[in-house]
Amino acid sequence: MSRLEPAITLAIALWERVRTLVGRVAGSSPPRTALIIFAAVIAAFTALLMMPWASASNRAAPFHDALFVATSAVSVTGLTPVNTAEHWSLAGQIVILAGIQIGGLGILTLASLVAVSVTRHLGLRTRMVAQEGIASGPLGEVGSLIRTVIICSVVIEAALAAVLIPRLMMLEDSPGAAAWHGLFYAISSFNNAGFLIHPEGLAEIGHDPVVLWALMIGVVLGSLGFPVLLLLWRARWHIKTWTLHTKLTMEVTALLMVLGALAYGLLEWNHADTLGGMSIGEKLQNSLFASVMMRSGGFSVIDNAMEHSETMLITSALMFVGGGSASTAGGIKVTTFAVIFLAFLAEARGHQDSSGHRRTIPPQAVRVAVSVIALAATLILISTLSLMLLTGEGLERALFESISAFATCGLSAGLTEELPPSGLYVLSALMFAGRVGIMTFAAALTLRQSHTRYRYPEGRPIIG
């Protein structure tokens, strides 16, 4: 027993040091904590997917495949270099679903917690305004916030499963398989993950309108963001009580959804490989479905590689914008897009300040929005160039895959399945950066604001 005492003492001392270090990092830098937590979760799921029982062949998956799928699941992206239905065993699919659920809840929770931590570093007036956007009140307590996020997610996922499971039982031969598929797609759709566990994708069940509409509703609800969902539940359709954040999120979401459906329908209406052989009703329905999924859902009935180049360009633009803040969707976020657009309108009209719905948008918000877009564009540029150099691929597919990875959308032009391990590492890093990096970068910019006691003389460079 005496021989074990030094080892036990050392273990306790190491544990205390690690706990103190983690607590210090969490207290001093919530964004850095989010990065560390997500990296640790991805590492854990990578290890699980490398177990022989996770593979349908009972052989350990290669590290690059396991890392990529784990990153894709935890970042709720949906890109995968292998066929999920055929490559992974049922246990492996359960691991992927657990990664999607933990990743989705973690994104909602961490985004809300980081927002709460940010507001504590601001002045009283700014804090009161900011907390309107994250549904404060009882949510000021961390425990209450986490409980509300989890309950909200589980209720929506259960409602989606209640619709999908009975419908899939009518479409499939095996009730057990239909129940599993319905549960998987309910969680995958709300978390905007886009993973498919049918060998042929949605082509087997994509003709059913109930399935398509359930998936669309799940993706839209997940992409709105937890603060918006909670406010809509409390205020219903009393629009006057909505916050500026909620109004901008709902307006831009609806606008992009309609414009995306119109563009997709017009460009693909007579295309024999996509919408050409469908009835008018099916064309309209699939155009709307494609538009919803472009924003971050990642599900697809039609192979994206078969679409016109113009359609893929519009899809890339919508993926880049993404969904709402503190949501399971990716991209630069619709509010970032709205802030930049309102700043453009103010400049075009000669106004000193940008505004929306009778609220002035502070210059700091515009600067953060510009910084987020600049960082996103830089990361996508580096990834696209890397994929082109590694594979000899042209610009179109490399750019499409990079934007899909950054925006954690999951739509694919078929390039991911052809990538060498080095290309998978590039996209894995981009998915991680797109999911956690942009959120923490924006939070870090907000926390890092400082006021100097002096100003330099103005200099006006020529712009344009």
Stockholm file with secondary structure:
# STOCKHOLM 1.0

chainA/1-464         MSRLEPAITLAIALWERVRTLVGRVAGSSPPRTALIIFAAVIAAFTALLMMPWASASNRAAPFHDALFVATSAVSVTGLTPVNTAEHWSLAGQIVILAGIQIGGLGILTLASLVAVSVTRHLGLRTRMVAQEGIASGPLGEVGSLIRTVIICSVVIEAALAAVLIPRLMMLEDSPGAAAWHGLFYAISSFNNAGFLIHPEGLAEIGHDPVVLWALMIGVVLGSLGFPVLLLLWRARWHIKTWTLHTKLTMEVTALLMVLGALAYGLLEWNHADTLGGMSIGEKLQNSLFASVMMRSGGFSVIDNAMEHSETMLITSALMFVGGGSASTAGGIKVTTFAVIFLAFLAEARGHQDSSGHRRTIPPQAVRVAVSVIALAATLILISTLSLMLLTGEGLERALFESISAFATCGLSAGLTEELPPSGLYVLSALMFAGRVGIMTFAAALTLRQSHTRYRYPEGRPIIG
#=GR chainA/1-464 SS CTTHHHHHHHHHHHHHHHHHHHHHHHHHCHHHHHHHHHHHHHHHHHHHHTSGGGBTTSSCCCHHHHHHHHHHHHTTCCCCSSCHHHHBCHHHHHHHHHHHHHHHHHHHHHHHHHHHHHHTTSCHHHHHHHHHHTTCGGGGSHHHHHHHHHHHHHHHHHHHHHHHHHHHHHHSSCHHHHHHHHHHHHHHHHTTCCCCCSTTGGGGTTTCHHHHHHHHHHHHHHHHCHHHHHHHHHHTTCGGGSCHHHHHHHHHHHHHHHHHHHHHHHHHTTCTTTTTTSCHHHHHHHHHHHHHIIIIICCCSSCGGGSCHHHHHHHHHHHHHCSCTTSSCCSSCHHHHHHHHHHHHHHHHTCSSEEETTEEECHHHHHHHHHHHHHHHHHHHHHHHHHHHHHCCCHHHHHHHHHHHHTTCCCCCSCGGGCCHHHHHHHHHHHHIIIIIHHHHHHHHHHTCCCCSCCCCCCCCCCC
#=GC SS_cons         CTTHHHHHHHHHHHHHHHHHHHHHHHHHCHHHHHHHHHHHHHHHHHHHHTSGGGBTTSSCCCHHHHHHHHHHHHTTCCCCSSCHHHHBCHHHHHHHHHHHHHHHHHHHHHHHHHHHHHHTTSCHHHHHHHHHHTTCGGGGSHHHHHHHHHHHHHHHHHHHHHHHHHHHHHHSSCHHHHHHHHHHHHHHHHTTCCCCCSTTGGGGTTTCHHHHHHHHHHHHHHHHCHHHHHHHHHHTTCGGGSCHHHHHHHHHHHHHHHHHHHHHHHHHTTCTTTTTTSCHHHHHHHHHHHHHIIIIICCCSSCGGGSCHHHHHHHHHHHHHCSCTTSSCCSSCHHHHHHHHHHHHHHHHTCSSEEETTEEECHHHHHHHHHHHHHHHHHHHHHHHHHHHHHCCCHHHHHHHHHHHHTTCCCCCSCGGGCCHHHHHHHHHHHHIIIIIHHHHHHHHHHTCCCCSCCCCCCCCCCC
//
